[in-house]
Amino acid sequence: MSRACVISKGPAVLRRLIKPALVVLAALITAAVLLGAAAWVLLPPQQARGCTLCHPGAANLPLPEELTHAGLRASAAAAHPYLLLGAEDEAAAWLYTALLPRRAASRSGSAGKALYRAKCAACHGTDGAGQPGRYPPLLGSEWLLPAPPPHAAAPDGASRLPEILADGLTGPISVRSVPYDSTMLPPRITDPATVRLLIDYLRREFLR
């Protein structure tokens, strides 16, 4: 056999060897993908995390009245009967962890609103608009800022809100460049947790 003949047959031999190798490699990759997908669908931890495919964040999930693990487990099992291998437990745990901060925020918001209406709304209004010439607005007030301007700040530059909630305030003062000269009776709110609850509500509701 001539040298030219051997050289011409070389590429054909390589093609015959490479083609089966590529087929085997493609089969292995396909099998790995299928096994990974099956594990993701069937195994509880991965399936629970799969909730994010349809529910990208806790903000998109309805907030149940009773946020309990048992209630969430029952809801997950009822809404998704295809959950396998006890994945409803994993889904309930995931939901509980995701929704708990929202439940806390919802409850604190409700408590802050109730506190505001009991202690502040009579003068400042339920909408925070105040009463022209008498009681300043809270809506957009610089006094609510965590770092208020000098005329609304304590000597150290901190917010005066804790002091005002405890002892009230006597004018003259300026709010949104409008002068006020009246007396705010002491709300006598001194418990740190209650003060923080009300201040958080004021800032969330009126600093827009």
C-alpha positions as CSV (number, residue, x, y, z in Angstrom):
1,M,0.0,0.0,0.0
2,S,1.4,3.3,-1.0
3,R,2.1,6.2,1.4
4,A,-0.5,8.3,-0.4
5,C,-3.2,5.7,0.2
6,V,-2.5,5.5,3.9
7,I,-2.6,9.3,4.2
8,S,-5.9,9.5,2.4
9,K,-7.5,6.9,4.7
10,G,-6.4,8.7,7.9
11,P,-9.2,11.3,8.1
12,A,-11.8,8.6,7.4
13,V,-10.5,6.5,10.3
14,L,-10.6,9.6,12.6
15,R,-14.1,10.3,11.6
16,R,-15.2,6.8,12.4
17,L,-13.6,7.1,15.9
18,I,-14.8,10.6,16.7
19,K,-18.4,10.0,15.8
20,P,-19.1,7.3,18.3
21,A,-17.3,9.2,21.0
22,L,-19.5,12.3,20.3
23,V,-22.6,10.2,20.4
24,V,-21.6,8.7,23.8
25,L,-20.7,12.1,25.2
26,A,-24.0,13.5,24.0
27,A,-25.8,10.6,25.6
28,L,-24.0,11.1,28.9
29,I,-24.8,14.8,29.0
30,T,-28.5,14.2,28.2
31,A,-28.6,11.5,30.9
32,A,-27.0,13.9,33.4
33,V,-29.5,16.7,32.6
34,L,-32.5,14.3,32.8
35,L,-31.3,12.9,36.2
36,G,-30.7,16.4,37.5
37,A,-34.1,17.5,36.4
38,A,-35.7,14.5,38.0
39,A,-33.9,15.0,41.2
40,W,-34.9,18.7,41.2
41,V,-38.5,17.8,40.7
42,L,-38.7,14.8,43.0
43,L,-36.5,15.5,46.0
44,P,-38.2,17.6,48.7
45,P,-35.6,20.4,49.3
46,Q,-35.1,21.2,45.6
47,Q,-38.9,21.0,45.0
48,A,-39.5,23.4,47.8
49,R,-37.0,25.9,46.4
50,G,-38.8,25.4,43.1
51,C,-41.7,27.5,44.5
52,T,-39.7,30.5,43.3
53,L,-40.4,29.5,39.7
54,C,-44.0,30.5,40.0
55,H,-43.7,32.7,43.1
56,P,-40.5,34.8,42.6
57,G,-40.8,36.4,46.0
58,A,-42.8,36.4,49.2
59,A,-44.4,39.7,48.1
60,N,-46.3,37.7,45.4
61,L,-47.7,35.2,47.8
62,P,-51.0,35.7,49.6
63,L,-50.5,36.3,53.3
64,P,-52.7,33.8,55.3
65,E,-54.5,34.9,58.4
66,E,-52.9,32.2,60.5
67,L,-49.3,31.8,59.6
68,T,-48.5,28.4,61.0
69,H,-46.4,25.5,59.7
70,A,-49.3,23.1,59.8
71,G,-51.6,25.5,58.0
72,L,-49.0,26.2,55.3
73,R,-48.3,22.4,54.9
74,A,-52.0,21.8,54.4
75,S,-52.3,24.7,51.9
76,A,-49.2,23.4,49.9
77,A,-50.5,19.9,49.8
78,A,-54.0,21.0,48.7
79,A,-52.8,23.5,46.0
80,H,-50.0,21.2,44.7
81,P,-51.1,17.5,44.9
82,Y,-48.1,16.5,42.8
83,L,-45.7,17.3,45.7
84,L,-43.8,14.0,46.4
85,L,-41.8,12.4,49.1
86,G,-43.0,14.7,51.9
87,A,-42.1,17.9,50.0
88,E,-45.1,19.6,51.5
89,D,-43.1,19.8,54.7
90,E,-40.2,21.5,52.9
91,A,-42.5,23.8,51.1
92,A,-44.2,24.8,54.3
93,A,-40.9,25.5,55.9
94,W,-39.8,27.6,53.0
95,L,-43.1,29.5,53.0
96,Y,-43.0,30.1,56.7
97,T,-39.5,31.6,56.5
98,A,-40.4,33.7,53.5
99,L,-43.6,35.1,54.8
100,L,-42.7,35.6,58.5
101,P,-41.1,39.0,57.9
102,R,-44.2,40.2,56.0
103,R,-46.5,39.0,58.8
104,A,-44.3,40.9,61.3
105,A,-44.3,44.0,59.2
106,S,-48.1,43.7,58.7
107,R,-48.8,43.4,62.4
108,S,-46.4,46.2,63.3
109,G,-47.9,48.4,60.6
110,S,-51.4,47.8,62.1
111,A,-50.2,48.4,65.6
112,G,-48.4,51.6,64.5
113,K,-51.5,52.8,62.7
114,A,-53.7,52.2,65.8
115,L,-51.2,54.0,68.0
116,Y,-51.1,57.0,65.6
117,R,-54.9,57.2,65.5
118,A,-55.1,57.1,69.3
119,K,-52.3,59.5,70.1
120,C,-51.8,61.8,67.0
121,A,-54.6,61.8,64.5
122,A,-56.9,64.2,66.5
123,C,-54.5,67.1,65.8
124,H,-52.4,66.0,62.8
125,G,-55.3,64.2,61.0
126,T,-55.6,60.7,59.8
127,D,-53.9,61.7,56.6
128,G,-51.1,63.6,58.4
129,A,-52.1,66.9,56.8
130,G,-52.4,68.7,60.1
131,Q,-54.6,71.8,60.6
132,P,-53.5,75.0,58.9
133,G,-52.4,77.6,61.3
134,R,-52.8,75.3,64.3
135,Y,-51.1,71.9,64.0
136,P,-48.3,71.3,61.5
137,P,-48.5,68.5,58.9
138,L,-46.6,65.3,59.3
139,L,-46.9,64.5,55.6
140,G,-43.5,65.4,54.1
141,S,-42.3,66.9,57.4
142,E,-38.6,67.4,57.8
143,W,-39.1,66.6,61.5
144,L,-39.6,63.0,60.6
145,L,-36.2,62.6,58.9
146,P,-33.7,60.4,60.6
147,A,-31.2,63.3,60.2
148,P,-33.4,66.4,60.3
149,P,-32.2,69.9,59.5
150,P,-30.8,71.9,62.4
151,H,-34.1,73.7,63.3
152,A,-35.8,70.3,63.7
153,A,-33.0,68.4,65.3
154,A,-31.7,67.9,68.8
155,P,-28.4,69.6,69.8
156,D,-26.4,66.6,68.7
157,G,-28.2,66.5,65.3
158,A,-30.3,63.5,66.1
159,S,-34.1,63.3,65.6
160,R,-36.2,64.9,68.4
161,L,-39.1,62.5,67.8
162,P,-38.4,60.4,70.9
163,E,-38.3,63.5,73.1
164,I,-41.5,64.9,71.5
165,L,-43.4,61.7,71.9
166,A,-42.4,61.7,75.6
167,D,-42.7,65.4,76.5
168,G,-44.7,67.1,73.8
169,L,-43.5,70.4,72.1
170,T,-44.1,74.1,72.5
171,G,-43.6,76.5,69.6
172,P,-42.6,78.6,67.8
173,I,-41.4,76.1,65.2
174,S,-41.1,75.9,61.5
175,V,-42.4,72.9,59.4
176,R,-41.9,73.0,55.6
177,S,-41.0,76.7,55.9
178,V,-44.4,77.5,57.6
179,P,-44.3,78.9,61.2
180,Y,-46.4,77.4,63.9
181,D,-46.7,78.6,67.5
182,S,-48.9,76.2,69.5
183,T,-48.4,73.6,72.2
184,M,-48.4,69.9,71.7
185,L,-49.5,68.1,74.9
186,P,-47.2,65.4,76.0
187,P,-48.2,62.0,74.5
188,R,-46.1,60.4,77.3
189,I,-44.9,57.6,75.0
190,T,-41.7,56.5,76.6
191,D,-41.4,52.7,76.1
192,P,-38.6,52.2,73.6
193,A,-40.4,49.5,71.6
194,T,-43.6,51.6,71.4
195,V,-41.6,54.8,70.4
196,R,-39.8,52.8,67.7
197,L,-43.1,51.3,66.5
198,L,-44.7,54.8,66.1
199,I,-41.7,56.4,64.6
200,D,-41.4,53.6,62.0
201,Y,-45.0,54.1,61.1
202,L,-44.7,57.9,60.8
203,R,-41.7,57.6,58.5
204,R,-43.2,54.8,56.4
205,E,-46.6,56.5,56.1
206,F,-45.7,60.2,55.7
207,L,-42.2,60.5,54.4
208,R,-43.0,60.2,50.6
